[in-house]
Amino acid sequence: MVKALLIANVGNRDIKLDDQGDKRESTRQLGERILNNFEHYYNVIQLPLIEPALKYLQEEQGYEIGAIEFILFATDQGETAGDKREQDTLRLAEVAKNYLIKRYGINKKGIRIEVIESNPADYRNMMEFYDQKMRRLRDWLNSKNDGEFPRIYLEIMGGTPAMVTMLILKATQYFERNVSTLYNDNGQVFDISIAEELFLQNVREELLLQTELFAYRSAWETLQQYPKVVKNSDEREILLYLLQYGDRRLAFDYDRALKHLKEVRGSTTGELQSVVSRWLNEFKPEDTQFLLAELVYSIEIIIKLGNYSELTQRIFRFQEAMFRYMAEQMGMEYSKSSKATGEYVDPSWVKSQEGLEQFLQAYDRTADGQATAVDIKRSLNRFSLGAIVDFFVKNQQEWQHWRQAAESLHGLTNLAELRNKGISGHGFQGIGEEDILEAYGIDEIDDLVRDLKEIYRIVFGDELLNNVYDEINKVCRDIIEED
């Protein structure tokens, strides 16, 4: 089984002879001369970049020679490349292969030469080339080694800058932290961890993306798996708590969210501690206004993520909760048996409100003008709560200021009823943005959020400005990017 794979770009400095020959000789000509007279030159051949890397693997990393395989990338451009063909290194790679086989007894199947036929100085060409080669190499190694990859060592001193850059980038992409980058300083080889840093940068970008998409649980798992993304252990701990806080708060799991938020405050100092203390002061999950603001925040997020089936569920909940809050402020009382649950309205309270019982019996909210009586013996729902609110905003002066909000809430009914067709309700019908726009009668989805915020403003007298989860994301982003 292969334990180590040494990958090198072969450049014009990879083969050296004691006998330098004609200095006007091109790289291609030098390779052909040595290859055609290999036995003659064998004792004066040097591999000034590859051999020190091989020595490093043996002496510093402890690999047996039989556990090391090689991939050599070399250029062999077509006739259209003109004079640039003279700098091609395929023949030098073949010399290096022959030398390694004879000098170190390496099996010839353990050395592969991969040919670059396009311009090796073109970054786009090299990106496509190494992307293909590293992807195929990953699949090949996966099948050959039963899923256990060898350690990948990149010798990065040979080849063009484009070859070196894209080799490191694509090897890191496909082999992640299984890559080491070897730098040769006058024959001394060091692992300079470029691959590790590139990998961590890729993970850092993924972590930022997960946070921006409000995928807090996924971001938490990423940070747990790759803790070095945030080098400062104290900041890493804060970020882990923040991600758990965001995840639980977005799920309306407020007991756990509050626990994690307190853990954040206990781990912070200075300006961040002040921000977290403000969050704690504003955190009031027992308060209906707080919960309705949370619904609007979550609706904004769901729209950004395009989860329209879940959107209808949240609209359904917003409409019902807002009507219930308004009715309670108007004095609605619950029956004795449901004071804790708020399931039923108290019939005696209904009778005590002059004209309410008659209003409910003749209630009309249908498109065809037919009355649909409200049965107060049934559980309260969006329809019956909306009817009670309608009575007060239409018949009592003190509630006139909520009439616009009540009408806007009724305007959400078609949207809320889409819920029953989708997975959030009783069916399996898919719900897309087009369905939302048609049901609500708007051209832009942002108009829906605007109307929800306006309802909130009228009822509570407060503006809903920035989404609190955007502020959570900003704090997370500052910690991630600071490293």
C-alpha positions as CSV (number, residue, x, y, z in Angstrom):
1,M,0.0,0.0,0.0
2,V,1.2,3.5,-0.9
3,K,2.0,5.5,2.2
4,A,3.3,8.7,0.6
5,L,2.8,10.3,-2.8
6,L,5.4,12.8,-4.0
7,I,4.1,15.1,-6.7
8,A,6.4,17.5,-8.5
9,N,6.2,19.8,-11.5
10,V,9.3,19.2,-13.6
11,G,10.9,22.5,-14.7
12,N,14.2,23.3,-16.4
13,R,16.0,23.2,-13.0
14,D,15.1,19.7,-12.2
15,I,17.9,18.0,-14.0
16,K,21.5,19.0,-13.5
17,L,24.7,17.6,-15.0
18,D,28.3,18.0,-14.0
19,D,28.9,18.3,-17.7
20,Q,26.8,21.3,-18.7
21,G,27.2,20.8,-22.4
22,D,26.3,23.6,-24.8
23,K,24.7,26.5,-22.9
24,R,22.7,27.4,-26.0
25,E,20.9,24.0,-25.7
26,S,17.2,24.2,-25.1
27,T,15.4,22.3,-22.3
28,R,13.9,19.9,-24.8
29,Q,17.3,19.4,-26.5
30,L,19.0,18.8,-23.1
31,G,16.4,16.2,-22.1
32,E,16.7,14.4,-25.5
33,R,20.5,14.3,-25.3
34,I,20.5,12.8,-21.8
35,L,17.7,10.4,-22.6
36,N,19.4,9.1,-25.7
37,N,22.6,8.6,-23.8
38,F,21.3,7.7,-20.4
39,E,23.9,5.2,-19.4
40,H,26.6,7.6,-20.3
41,Y,25.2,10.4,-18.2
42,Y,23.9,8.3,-15.3
43,N,26.7,9.0,-12.9
44,V,26.7,12.8,-13.4
45,I,22.9,13.3,-13.3
46,Q,21.5,15.2,-10.3
47,L,17.9,15.9,-9.3
48,P,18.4,19.0,-7.2
49,L,14.7,19.4,-6.3
50,I,13.3,15.9,-6.3
51,E,16.1,14.1,-4.6
52,P,16.1,16.3,-1.5
53,A,12.4,15.9,-1.2
54,L,12.8,12.1,-1.4
55,K,15.5,12.3,1.2
56,Y,13.2,14.4,3.5
57,L,10.4,11.7,3.2
58,Q,12.9,9.0,4.1
59,E,14.9,10.6,6.9
60,E,12.5,13.1,8.4
61,Q,9.2,11.4,7.8
62,G,10.4,7.8,8.1
63,Y,8.9,6.4,4.9
64,E,10.5,3.2,3.4
65,I,11.4,3.7,-0.3
66,G,8.9,1.1,-1.3
67,A,6.0,3.1,0.3
68,I,6.7,6.1,-1.8
69,E,5.2,6.7,-5.3
70,F,5.7,9.7,-7.6
71,I,3.7,11.7,-10.1
72,L,5.7,14.1,-12.3
73,F,4.0,16.8,-14.3
74,A,5.8,17.8,-17.4
75,T,5.1,19.9,-20.5
76,D,4.9,18.8,-24.1
77,Q,3.1,21.5,-26.1
78,G,2.0,21.1,-29.7
79,E,3.5,22.6,-32.8
80,T,1.3,25.7,-32.5
81,A,3.3,26.7,-29.4
82,G,6.2,27.7,-31.7
83,D,9.5,28.4,-30.0
84,K,7.9,27.8,-26.5
85,R,8.0,24.1,-27.3
86,E,11.8,24.2,-26.8
87,Q,11.2,24.8,-23.1
88,D,9.1,21.7,-22.7
89,T,10.2,19.4,-19.9
90,L,8.7,16.0,-20.9
91,R,12.1,14.6,-21.7
92,L,13.6,15.8,-18.4
93,A,10.7,14.0,-16.6
94,E,11.5,10.8,-18.5
95,V,15.2,11.2,-17.4
96,A,14.1,11.7,-13.8
97,K,11.9,8.6,-13.9
98,N,14.7,6.4,-15.3
99,Y,17.2,7.8,-12.8
100,L,14.9,7.2,-9.8
101,I,14.2,3.6,-11.0
102,K,17.9,2.8,-11.4
103,R,19.3,4.8,-8.4
104,Y,16.7,3.9,-5.8
105,G,15.2,0.7,-7.1
106,I,11.8,2.2,-7.4
107,N,9.2,0.1,-9.4
108,K,8.6,1.8,-12.7
109,K,4.8,1.5,-12.0
110,G,5.4,3.7,-9.0
111,I,6.3,6.7,-11.1
112,R,3.7,8.3,-13.4
113,I,4.3,11.1,-15.8
114,E,1.4,13.4,-16.5
115,V,1.7,15.5,-19.7
116,I,0.6,19.2,-20.0
117,E,-0.1,19.9,-23.6
118,S,-1.5,23.4,-23.2
119,N,0.3,26.7,-22.3
120,P,1.8,26.1,-18.8
121,A,2.0,29.8,-18.1
122,D,-1.7,30.3,-18.5
123,Y,-3.5,30.3,-15.1
124,R,-6.9,29.3,-16.5
125,N,-5.4,26.4,-18.5
126,M,-3.5,25.2,-15.4
127,M,-6.6,25.5,-13.2
128,E,-8.6,23.3,-15.6
129,F,-5.7,20.9,-16.0
130,Y,-5.0,20.3,-12.3
131,D,-8.7,20.3,-11.4
132,Q,-9.2,17.3,-13.7
133,K,-6.0,15.6,-12.7
134,M,-6.5,16.0,-8.9
135,R,-10.1,14.9,-9.1
136,R,-9.1,11.7,-11.1
137,L,-6.2,11.1,-8.7
138,R,-8.5,11.3,-5.7
139,D,-10.9,8.7,-7.3
140,W,-8.0,6.5,-8.3
141,L,-6.4,6.5,-4.8
142,N,-9.8,6.0,-3.2
143,S,-10.3,2.8,-5.2
144,K,-6.6,1.7,-4.9
145,N,-6.3,2.2,-1.1
146,D,-9.8,1.3,0.0
147,G,-10.6,4.9,1.0
148,E,-7.4,5.4,3.0
149,F,-5.4,8.1,1.2
150,P,-1.6,8.3,1.3
151,R,-0.1,11.5,2.5
152,I,0.3,13.9,-0.5
153,Y,3.6,15.8,-0.6
154,L,4.0,18.6,-3.2
155,E,7.5,19.6,-4.3
156,I,6.8,23.2,-5.4
157,M,10.1,24.5,-6.7
158,G,9.7,23.3,-10.3
159,G,7.4,24.4,-13.1
160,T,5.9,27.8,-14.0
161,P,4.2,30.0,-11.4
162,A,0.8,29.0,-12.9
163,M,1.7,25.3,-12.5
164,V,2.8,25.7,-8.9
165,T,-0.2,27.8,-7.9
166,M,-2.8,25.6,-9.4
167,L,-1.2,22.4,-8.2
168,I,-1.3,23.6,-4.6
169,L,-4.8,25.0,-5.0
170,K,-6.4,21.9,-6.5
171,A,-4.5,19.4,-4.5
172,T,-5.7,21.2,-1.4
173,Q,-9.3,21.3,-2.7
174,Y,-9.4,17.6,-3.4
175,F,-7.2,16.2,-0.6
176,E,-7.9,18.9,2.1
177,R,-5.6,18.6,5.1
178,N,-3.9,15.5,3.7
179,V,-1.5,17.7,1.7
180,S,2.0,18.9,2.7
181,T,3.9,21.5,0.8
182,L,7.7,21.1,0.5
183,Y,10.0,24.0,0.0
184,N,13.7,23.5,-1.0
185,D,16.1,26.1,0.5
186,N,19.6,25.3,-1.0
187,G,19.0,21.5,-0.5
188,Q,17.3,21.8,2.8
189,V,13.6,20.8,2.6
190,F,10.9,22.2,4.8
191,D,7.2,21.7,5.1
192,I,5.9,25.3,4.9
193,S,2.2,24.5,5.4
194,I,0.9,26.5,2.4
195,A,-1.5,23.7,1.7
196,E,-2.8,23.7,5.3
197,E,-3.3,27.5,5.1
198,L,-5.1,27.2,1.8
199,F,-7.3,24.5,3.2
200,L,-8.1,26.5,6.3
201,Q,-8.9,29.5,4.1
202,N,-11.4,27.4,2.1
203,V,-13.0,26.1,5.3
204,R,-13.1,29.7,6.6
205,E,-15.0,30.8,3.5
206,E,-17.4,27.9,3.9
207,L,-17.9,28.8,7.5
208,L,-18.7,32.4,6.5
209,L,-21.1,31.2,3.8
210,Q,-22.9,28.9,6.3
211,T,-23.3,31.8,8.7
212,E,-24.6,34.2,6.1
213,L,-27.1,31.5,5.1
214,F,-28.2,31.2,8.7
215,A,-27.1,27.6,8.7
216,Y,-25.8,27.9,12.3
217,R,-25.8,24.2,13.1
218,S,-23.8,23.4,10.0
219,A,-21.4,26.2,10.8
220,W,-21.0,24.9,14.4
221,E,-20.2,21.4,13.1
222,T,-17.7,22.9,10.6
223,L,-15.9,24.8,13.4
224,Q,-16.0,21.7,15.7
225,Q,-14.4,19.6,12.9
226,Y,-11.8,22.3,11.9
227,P,-11.1,24.3,15.1
228,K,-7.9,25.8,13.6
229,V,-10.1,28.0,11.4
230,V,-10.3,30.3,14.4
231,K,-6.8,30.2,16.0
232,N,-7.6,32.1,19.2
233,S,-9.2,29.5,21.5
234,D,-11.2,32.1,23.5
235,E,-12.7,33.6,20.3
236,R,-13.4,30.1,19.0
237,E,-15.3,29.3,22.2
238,I,-17.3,32.5,21.9
239,L,-18.1,31.7,18.2
240,L,-19.3,28.2,19.1
241,Y,-21.7,29.6,21.7
242,L,-22.9,32.3,19.3
243,L,-23.7,29.7,16.6
244,Q,-25.6,27.6,19.1
245,Y,-27.5,30.6,20.2
246,G,-28.4,31.6,16.7
247,D,-29.4,28.1,15.8
248,R,-31.7,27.6,18.9
249,R,-33.2,31.1,18.7
250,L,-34.1,30.7,15.0
251,A,-35.8,27.4,16.0
252,F,-37.8,29.2,18.7
253,D,-36.0,27.0,21.3
254,Y,-35.7,30.0,23.7
255,D,-34.6,28.1,26.9
256,R,-31.5,26.7,25.2
257,A,-30.9,29.9,23.2
258,L,-30.9,31.9,26.4
259,K,-28.5,29.4,28.0
260,H,-26.0,29.8,25.1
261,L,-26.4,33.6,25.1
262,K,-25.4,33.7,28.8
263,E,-22.4,31.5,28.0
264,V,-21.4,34.1,25.4
265,R,-21.6,36.9,27.8
266,G,-19.6,35.0,30.4
267,S,-16.8,34.5,27.8
268,T,-16.7,38.1,26.4
269,T,-15.3,41.4,27.5
270,G,-15.4,45.0,26.2
271,E,-17.5,46.1,23.3
272,L,-18.8,42.6,22.5
273,Q,-19.9,42.1,26.1
274,S,-21.9,45.3,25.8
275,V,-23.6,44.0,22.7
276,V,-24.4,40.7,24.2
277,S,-25.7,42.4,27.4
278,R,-28.1,44.4,25.2
279,W,-29.2,41.2,23.5
280,L,-30.0,39.7,26.9
281,N,-32.0,42.7,27.9
282,E,-34.0,42.5,24.7
283,F,-34.5,38.8,25.0
284,K,-38.1,38.4,26.2
285,P,-39.6,35.2,24.9
286,E,-42.6,35.4,27.3
287,D,-43.6,38.7,25.5
288,T,-45.9,38.5,22.5
289,Q,-44.4,41.5,20.8
290,F,-41.0,39.8,21.0
291,L,-42.4,36.6,19.5
292,L,-44.1,38.4,16.6
293,A,-40.9,40.3,15.8
294,E,-39.2,36.9,15.7
295,L,-41.8,35.7,13.2
296,V,-41.1,38.6,10.9
297,Y,-37.3,38.1,11.2
298,S,-37.7,34.4,10.4
299,I,-40.0,35.2,7.5
300,E,-37.3,37.5,6.0
301,I,-34.7,34.7,6.4
302,I,-37.0,32.0,4.9
303,I,-37.6,34.3,1.9
304,K,-33.9,34.7,1.4
305,L,-33.5,30.9,1.5
306,G,-36.4,30.3,-0.9
307,N,-38.3,28.0,1.5
308,Y,-41.8,29.1,0.4
309,S,-43.6,26.1,1.9
310,E,-42.3,27.1,5.3
311,L,-43.1,30.7,4.6
312,T,-46.8,29.9,4.4
313,Q,-46.6,28.2,7.8
314,R,-45.1,31.3,9.3
315,I,-47.6,33.6,7.7
316,F,-50.4,31.4,9.1
317,R,-48.9,31.7,12.5
318,F,-48.3,35.5,12.2
319,Q,-51.9,36.1,11.2
320,E,-53.3,34.0,14.0
321,A,-51.0,35.3,16.7
322,M,-51.5,39.0,15.8
323,F,-55.3,38.6,15.7
324,R,-55.1,36.9,19.1
325,Y,-52.9,39.6,20.6
326,M,-55.3,42.4,19.3
327,A,-58.4,40.6,20.6
328,E,-56.7,40.2,24.0
329,Q,-55.9,43.9,24.1
330,M,-59.6,44.6,23.3
331,G,-60.5,42.7,26.4
332,M,-61.3,39.2,25.1
333,E,-61.7,36.7,27.9
334,Y,-61.2,32.9,27.7
335,S,-63.6,30.4,29.2
336,K,-62.7,29.0,32.6
337,S,-61.7,25.7,31.2
338,S,-59.2,27.2,28.8
339,K,-57.7,30.1,30.6
340,A,-54.3,28.4,30.5
341,T,-54.5,27.4,26.8
342,G,-56.6,30.2,25.3
343,E,-58.6,27.6,23.3
344,Y,-62.1,28.9,23.8
345,V,-63.6,32.4,24.2
346,D,-65.9,32.9,27.2
347,P,-69.5,32.9,26.0
348,S,-70.6,35.2,28.8
349,W,-67.9,37.7,27.8
350,V,-69.3,37.7,24.2
351,K,-72.8,38.3,25.5
352,S,-71.6,41.2,27.7
353,Q,-70.2,43.1,24.6
354,E,-73.2,44.9,23.2
355,G,-73.8,43.9,19.6
356,L,-70.8,41.4,19.4
357,E,-72.9,38.2,19.4
358,Q,-75.1,39.5,16.6
359,F,-72.1,40.7,14.7
360,L,-70.5,37.2,14.9
361,Q,-73.7,35.5,13.8
362,A,-74.0,37.7,10.7
363,Y,-70.2,37.9,10.0
364,D,-69.3,38.3,6.4
365,R,-65.8,37.8,5.1
366,T,-66.5,35.8,1.9
367,A,-66.1,36.9,-1.6
368,D,-69.6,36.1,-2.6
369,G,-71.2,38.3,0.1
370,Q,-72.6,35.3,2.0
371,A,-72.6,35.5,5.8
372,T,-70.4,32.9,7.6
373,A,-71.5,32.7,11.2
374,V,-68.8,32.4,13.8
375,D,-69.5,29.5,16.2
376,I,-68.1,30.7,19.6
377,K,-68.4,27.2,21.0
378,R,-65.6,26.0,18.7
379,S,-61.9,26.5,19.3
380,L,-60.6,29.9,18.5
381,N,-58.9,30.2,15.1
382,R,-57.7,32.8,12.6
383,F,-61.3,33.3,11.3
384,S,-63.0,33.7,14.7
385,L,-60.2,35.8,16.2
386,G,-60.3,38.1,13.1
387,A,-64.0,38.4,13.4
388,I,-63.8,39.6,17.0
389,V,-61.1,42.1,16.0
390,D,-63.3,43.3,13.1
391,F,-66.1,44.0,15.5
392,F,-64.0,46.3,17.7
393,V,-62.2,48.2,15.0
394,K,-65.5,48.9,13.1
395,N,-67.7,49.7,16.1
396,Q,-65.6,51.2,18.8
397,Q,-63.7,54.5,18.4
398,E,-60.8,53.6,20.7
399,W,-59.8,50.8,18.3
400,Q,-60.1,52.7,15.0
401,H,-56.3,53.1,14.8
402,W,-55.9,49.4,14.4
403,R,-58.4,49.1,11.5
404,Q,-55.7,49.3,8.8
405,A,-53.7,46.6,10.5
406,A,-56.8,44.4,10.7
407,E,-57.5,44.8,7.0
408,S,-53.9,44.0,6.2
409,L,-54.0,40.9,8.3
410,H,-57.1,39.7,6.5
411,G,-55.2,40.3,3.3
412,L,-52.8,37.5,4.4
413,T,-55.5,34.8,4.4
414,N,-54.9,33.5,0.8
415,L,-51.2,33.1,1.7
416,A,-51.9,31.4,5.0
417,E,-54.3,29.0,3.3
418,L,-51.6,27.9,0.8
419,R,-50.1,26.2,3.8
420,N,-52.7,23.5,3.7
421,K,-51.7,22.5,0.2
422,G,-48.0,22.1,1.0
423,I,-45.9,19.8,3.2
424,S,-46.4,22.2,6.2
425,G,-50.1,21.5,6.1
426,H,-52.1,18.6,4.7
427,G,-50.7,18.0,1.2
428,F,-47.6,17.5,-0.8
429,Q,-47.9,20.3,-3.3
430,G,-44.8,22.3,-4.0
431,I,-45.0,26.1,-3.3
432,G,-42.9,28.5,-5.2
433,E,-42.3,32.3,-5.3
434,E,-44.8,32.6,-8.1
435,D,-47.5,31.0,-5.9
436,I,-46.8,33.5,-3.1
437,L,-46.9,36.5,-5.5
438,E,-50.2,35.3,-7.1
439,A,-51.9,34.5,-3.8
440,Y,-51.0,37.8,-2.3
441,G,-51.4,39.9,-5.4
442,I,-48.0,41.5,-5.5
443,D,-45.1,41.7,-8.0
444,E,-42.2,41.7,-5.6
445,I,-41.7,39.4,-2.6
446,D,-40.2,42.3,-0.6
447,D,-43.7,43.9,-0.6
448,L,-44.8,41.1,1.7
449,V,-42.1,41.8,4.3
450,R,-42.9,45.5,4.1
451,D,-46.6,44.9,4.9
452,L,-45.8,42.6,7.8
453,K,-43.5,45.3,9.3
454,E,-46.2,47.9,8.8
455,I,-48.8,45.7,10.6
456,Y,-46.3,45.3,13.4
457,R,-45.6,49.1,13.6
458,I,-49.3,49.9,13.7
459,V,-50.1,47.4,16.4
460,F,-47.1,47.9,18.7
461,G,-46.1,51.4,17.8
462,D,-42.5,50.3,17.2
463,E,-40.5,50.1,14.0
464,L,-38.9,46.8,13.0
465,L,-35.6,47.9,11.6
466,N,-32.6,45.6,11.2
467,N,-33.1,41.8,11.4
468,V,-31.5,40.7,14.7
469,Y,-30.0,37.7,13.0
470,D,-28.1,39.9,10.7
471,E,-26.5,41.4,13.8
472,I,-25.6,37.9,15.0
473,N,-24.0,37.2,11.7
474,K,-22.0,40.3,11.8
475,V,-20.5,39.4,15.2
476,C,-19.7,35.9,13.9
477,R,-18.2,37.3,10.7
478,D,-16.0,39.7,12.7
479,I,-14.6,36.8,14.8
480,I,-14.0,34.6,11.7
481,E,-12.4,37.2,9.6
482,E,-10.2,38.6,12.4
483,D,-8.2,35.4,12.3
